[in-house]
Amino acid sequence: MADPFVCVRQRAGPFVKAFSTDRACFVRRSKDSKGLIRKRAGPAMCRTSVDKLELRLALFGYDGVFYTLTFAPEHLPADLDGVQAVWDAFLKRLARWNRRMGRGGSPDFYVYRIEGLHGDHRYHIHAFLRDSDFPPTVVRYLWDGGEVDDEPWDRKRVLAEKGYWNLARYFTKEATEVGRHPWGCSRKLSRMIPPPEVWCSRTGEIRPPSGAVRLPILGQPNLGEWGVFSYTRYLDPEK
C-alpha cells in the first residue's frame, strides 16, 4: 500500500515550516514533478504577502538589522515617487560601499518599505540589511537626509519575537496604492529561497530536530481544505 501522506518542508535560513496532508489529489500529483508540488504547496507555504516576506527575512538568519530612515524637513520629498527616488539613490550608495569593501556591487540582502500613513504622516523608509554588510555606523554615514534608527535582529531578538512573521507583518501593515507592491527586495534574495523538500510518509508525522525551537502557528492555512493535516514551524538548533 502506498504511503498515504505527503510531507512538504520549506527552509529559509534557520527558519523551517512544514506540513503533511492526506488529501488524495495532493498525494497523487506528488509523484509527477517537484515543480507541480511547489505550486500546490503555495497555499500552505506562501499564501500571502506576509508569508512570502517572512521567508525572505529568515534568509538573514540572526544578522539582520531593522532600520527606520527618516527625513529632515528640508529633505522631505513631496510625494511617494520622490521617496522612491531617494531610496534608489541610497541603494546606489550601498552598492558603491560594497565595491569599496571589495564585495561586488548592488547588495543581495535587503528588504525595504516606504510608509507615510501612520503617526505624524511623514514619509519614512523601513529597511532590513545585514549587519555584516552595513552596520549602523555605515548606514548613518550613507544616509545623509535625516535620522537613522536601528534595531538588531540577532538570535535573542528573533527568539523573543517568536520568529520573523511579526516583522513581516509590520513591514506590510500599511495599505498600498493600487498597482504598488507593499514591500521590495533584491531579486537575488528571492532566488536564495531553496525549493521545498517533498517526501511521502506512512504516518504524516513531522518531527523537528532535537534542540529546535518550536514557533507558534501564525498565518495558518485553512485546515478544512487539506484533509488530515499537520503543520509546524520551528528554528533549527543553534550550531
N, C-alpha and C positions, 0 to 999 in steps of 0.2 A: 504494500500500500504506500502511495506517495506521501511524503510529509505534508501535513495539512496546513502548515503556516508558512508565510513568507515574512522574513525579517529584513528591515532596512535600517542601516546605521549611517548617520551623516556626521562627519567630523569637520571642525574648523578650529585650528589652534588646539587649545586644551579642552575645548567645549565639544560635547557629544550629545546628540539626541537621536533616539532610535524608537522604532515601533515595530510591532508584529500584527498580522491580521490573518484571519482565515477566510477572508472574502474570496469567493470562488473565482471571480474573473481576475483578481489580482494574482492569485496563485497560478492560474493557468497561463497568464501572459508573462509571468516572471521567467518563463522558460524561453521567451522569444529573444529579447535583447535587453542589455543594460540601459540603452538609450530610452527604450519604452518604459522601463522601470523608473528611471529618473523622472520622466514626465508624469507617471502615475503617482509617484511619491510626493509630488508637489503639494497636494492638499495637506499633507502632514508635516512636510519639511519647510516649505516656503509659501505659505498661504497668503501672507500679507506683506506689505512693505516693511513692517516691523520685523517679521520673521527673516526676511531677506537681509535686512541691515544687521540683525543680531549675528548672523554667520560671518559677515564681513568684519564686524567689530571684534569677534572672537579670534580672528586671524592675528590680531595684535598681541595675543597672549596676555602677559602681565606687564607689557612695556608701553602701554598706551597712556597718553596724556590728553585730557579733555580741556580744550581751550575755549574761552569766550573772548572774542576780539571786538572791542568797541571803538567808536569813532569820537574823536574830539569834535566839538561843534563846528570848527572851521573846516573839518574834513568829512563831515556827514554828507553822503550822497543824497540826491533829491528823490531818487526812486530805486526800485529793485534792480533795474538794469544797471544803474550806476554802482550799486553794491556788488553786483556780479562782475563788473569790470574791475573793481578794486580787488576782489578775490582772485581773478585771473592774473592780475599783475603780481599779487602776493605769491601765487603758485610759481611764477617765473623767478621770483627772488629765491624761493625754496630750491628751485632747480639750479640756479647759479651757485647757491651754497653747496648743494650736492657735488657739483663739478669742482668747486673749490676744495672739498673734502675728498675728492677722488672717488666719488660714488656714482658716477654717471650723471644723468640729467634729472628729468622730472621724477618726483618721489613716487614710489609704488604704493606706499602705505599712507593714505589719507582719506578721511570722510569729512564732509562739511555740510552745513545747513545755514541758510540765510533766514533770519527771523526779524520781525518788527511789529507784531500784533499785540504782544502782551507787555505788562509792566508799563514803562513810560512811552511805549510805542516808538522807540527809536530803533533804527536798523542796527543789527549786530550780526556777527557770524560766529557759529559754533564750529569747531574743527577738532578732529581726533587725529593725532600724529604720534609716531613712535618717539619715545624719549631718547632712544639710541640714535635716532636721525636728527631730531630737532628738539633738544631740551629747552626748558622755559627761557633760559638766558638768550638762546639763539632766536627763539620766536619773538621775544621782546625787541631784540636788535633789528630783526627784519620787518616787524610790524611797526611802521612809523606813523600811523594815522590815529593813534589813540592808546587806550589801555589794554592790557592783556591779563586775564585771569587764568590760572592753570590748576587743574585737579588731576593728580596722578592716579591712574588706574592700575596699580600694582596688584599682586595676588591678594593682599589683605583687603583692598577695596572691592575687588571682584567677588570675593567670598562674602563680604558684608552686604553687597548688593544682590547676592544670590545669582550671579551670572551677568550676562550682558543685555538681557531683554529689557530691563528698565531703562538702561541708557539708550537703547534703540528706540524705545517708546518716547523718551524725552526728545530725541532728535526729530521725531515726527509729530510732535504734539500740536503744532500749528497747522491750520488748513492752508492749502496752497492754491495759487491761481490756476485756473483751467489751463491744462497743457504743460504745467511745470511739475517736475518730479520733486517729491518732498525732501530729497537729500541727494548728494552726489558723492562719488568716489572715483578713484583711478580705475581705468579699465583693467589694468593688470591685477588689481586687488580682487575683482570679481572672478578672474580666471584662476586665482590661487585656491579657491574652494574646491576640495577634492570631490570626485564623484561619490555618490553614496555606495556603501557596501551592501550587497544583497545576497541572502542565502535562505535556503529552505530549512524548516525546523519541524521536529515532531511535536514539541510542546509549545513553541511560541515564546518561551521564556528568554528574556534578555537580562543578562547579569553584568552589571558594571564591574570593572576590575577591583581587586582589593585595594583599599585606600582611596578610591574615587569619592568625590563629594557629590552627593545627590542634590539636585536642584528642584525647586517647586515646579509644577506643571503650569506654565504660562503660555497663553496663546494656544490652548489645547484644541485639537481638531474635534469636529462633531463625531463622537464615537458611534453614534447610531448609524452612520453611513459606512462603517468599516467592519461590521460583524463583530466577532470576538476579537477584542483589540487590547493591545498593551502599549504603553507609551512611557518613555523615561528620558530624563535629561540629567547630565552629570558633568563634572570637571574631572579630567584624568588625574591620577595620582601625581603628586609633585615629584619630579625627577631629582 
